[in-house]
Amino acid sequence: MFGLAASFGLLLASHVALSVGLGVLGPWYRGLIAFFVPPLAPFWGYYGKLHARSLLWILSLVMHVACVTAAAIGGSGT
């Protein structure tokens, strides 16, 4: 259960950092659009030279999906 919360927190933090970085580096509206349309954030971030933030976003999403899947399979918390 801790892994699930930690992965979600990391995903939210990396998403906000990536959206702010896009808003600062590129046109301001890219950061705003990426904030409300999450799949665009790592795509635009990678092409906007925010490679580390994009990779962190993708890895935290994969970790979160893995934790949700493990919790669903194992019946965590019941």
BELSULDA-V159890 format. One record per run of one state. SS is the DSSP state (H for helix, E for strand, L for the rest). FROM is the first residue (numbers start at 1). LEN is the number of residues. If there is no record, write none. Layout:
SS|FROM|LEN ; SS|FROM|LEN
//
This chain:
L|1|1 ; H|2|24 ; L|26|2 ; H|28|9 ; L|37|1 ; H|38|10 ; L|48|3 ; H|51|24 ; L|75|4
//
